[in-house]
Amino acid sequence: LENVISVSSLSEAEGIVSAWIREFQETRQELNQDVNAEEYVFGGGEERIGETVRGGSVEDGIESISRGSVLEAIRVFETLVQRDTSNGEAWFYLGVCHQQRENEKQAIAAFTNVIPEDE
């Protein structure tokens, strides 16, 4: 990640997420593939991602991204959303990390948690 995406509000993050999901779904539909979002899988099948970290904040995760430690950032954000599933900011950055790793299924699963279900 060369540039860290920064958002000033949850509504701005929701707009970015919605646009990205729409664009991804359109592309997948063009390829005639299934576009249904799946449930987020903690650990994502990758070595050490599923480990939780002690402490941690969104800012710690962003700092990890800026240092190029995307896997570390994923661990931070996963820990945060496991502690508080309504933490839309952590879900957003978790999706960004997976998007940067080209893991679209995990990105979409994380992004769908940014936007509350009742909207």
N, C-alpha and C positions, 0 to 999 in steps of 0.2 A: 504494500500500500504506500504509494508515494505521497498522496495527500489524504489527510484525515478529514472525513466528512463531518461537518459541525452543523448542528441544528440549534435554533434558538428556542423552539417550543415543540411540544408534543404534536400539535396540529401540523407544523411544518414537516415533522418526521412522518406523520401519517400520509401527507400529500406525496412525499418522496416514495414511500413504500407502495402506496396505491398505484402510482405511475409505473414503478418498476415491475410490480406484479402484473399489471395490465400488459405492459410491453412483453414480458416474458411469456404470458399466456398466449398472446397473439402470435408470437414466434413459434411456440410449441404447437398451436393449432395449425399453423401453416405447414408444419412438419407432420401433422396428423398424429400427435402423441397425446397421451393423457396429461391433463393440466391440473388435476385435482391436488390440492394441498394435502400433504400428509402431516401426521403429528410429528413434532420435533423429537428427534432421538438424541438424548444426551450422550455425549461421548462420540457420536457420529461414526463409530467404528474405526476411528483413527487413534493411533497410539497416544496415550496420555491426555487426550482431550477431555475425557470424562472425569478426570481428577478435579476435585474442588480445591479452592484456594482459601486460606484463612484471611479474613478481612476482605479487602477489595472494595473498589468503588468504580463507578462508570469512568471516572477520571483515570483510575489505574489502568483500566482496559484501553482507553484511548491512548494513554502513554505507551502501553505495550505495542499498539498498532503503529504509533509514530516511530518506535524503535525497530519496526519490522518484525516483531514477534507476534504474528497473527495467531498462532496456536496458543500462546500464553494469554492473549486477549480473549480468545474463545473460552478458555478455562475461567477467566475472571467473569465474563458475561454469563456463562452457564451457571456459575456459583450464585451470581446475583439473582437470576430469574428463578433458580430453584428455591432461594430464600423468599422471594416475593414475585409470584407469577404475574402480578399486575405492573411490574416495572417495565413500562413501554420503552423507555430510553435504552435499557439494557438489551431488550429484545431487538430493538432497531439496530444497535451496533453489532449484536450477535449475527443478525442477518447480513449486515455489511461485510463482516469477516468471512462468512460463508460465500457470499457473492464474490468476493475477491479471490477466494480459493476455487471458484467456479463449481461450487457445490450447490446447484440451484435448488434442489429439493429441500435441503436444510435451510437455505436462505429464505425460501418462501414459507416454510413452516415457522421460522422465527418471525418473519415479517407479519404473518397473519396474527401473531400475538400482540403486535403493536396496536392494532385497531381493535377496540372493544367489540365483542360479539354482538352487542345490542345495537350497533350502528348500521 
